Amino acid sequence: MKRKVVLLVCDGLGDRPIPELDFKTPLEAAKTPNLDYVAKKGICGLMYTLGPGLRPGSDTSHLNILGYDYHKYYSGRGTIEVAGLGMKLEEGDVALRGNLGTVDENLIIIDRRAGRIRDVSEFVKVLDNLEIDGVKFLVKPGTAHRAGIIMRGEGLSNKITDADPHETGEKVHTVEALDDSREARRTAEVLNKYLENCHQILLQHPENKRRQKEKKLPANYLLVRGAGFYKLVPPFSERFGLRACCIAGGGLYKGIGAYLGMKILKVEGATALPDTNIDNKFDSVKEHLDEFDFFFVHVKAADSLGEDGNYLGKKEFIERIDQSLERLLSLEDILLVVTADHSTPCSLKKHSADPVPICFYGLDVRTDSVSEFGERACASGGLGRMLGLEIMPEITNILGLSDLVGA
Ligand code: ZN
């Protein structure tokens, strides 16, 4: 059996010393015998996903970790989100994230999520496949109030502002060009016409009349944001010669997998919340060992708990990851890489640029004297300080797949 790679990304895992935890981080304070075992048998270090001082978003950091320089492959969240909805992007497309929201007759936002509407497929159907000035609009429903939108046509640009003002009580923004290019002006103009069109269609939608009778907020405006421009992305499997799949609960992470051409595996109970079924995620790796060489496994909640400042919750969630990890350690020949996409310190309640712990574990991996998986222990590890973009070259080197430089 060819060696398999499991890249486990624990979102927002890194943290800072917390006085209530005896100045340990949640990861250091957590009981993690399995992660410590991996650290002891493997090689550790600290990793900057983007670079020192750069506060990573979860999207840019994952691109770098997976070997795709965000400078080249990131142009906005829209492209990643629509890829995650299974929409096929073509070169030159502009992609946007959308919400079905509620506005009043003056276009003031009453609710950005139309009363937390559960399903927007009926509304999206009538907005899909419309064409304005030679630009086709493709729309697909996402989870709950969300939708993905693709603009397809000649001469488009993602250098445009959001229509979504991101706040209730504000008026819907007119989309504007962010530069002087003809493409940006044309994209903004066509998109404004489309959004107005959508608004008129939604106002008349029978489903909205029904909702109003039931005293529910109508879904009467498509709020768009995060425009991205799609340039061809070489699929992960071709670039690295590894058949790859993605195991994740959160839409963004499935989107990243899909954007890079990975197969998205469905996992029962994968919610991206603290109650997510981590056992099922790791079992899914085992079930698909014959089918894939590279498993990108994402676990979300350490990040959300960090954003809540909930250091005890974060510590407990890390302990849950650790318990589930045992399922993978019984596998014979895997290269396991455990890391995070960024730190989310409980004291800051947001992403920080602090480097994150990383560990490579498996047969034929060098070791160092680190015996614990944590921020301060990994600081003295054999990997030193590495960059997100150095992970994939390191993996292909350990697998013996790297090209010879020179003769
Ligand atoms: Zn993240």
Residues whose N, C-alpha, C, O or C-beta is under 5 A from the ligand:
A	BS01	ZN	D11 G12 S58 D303 D341
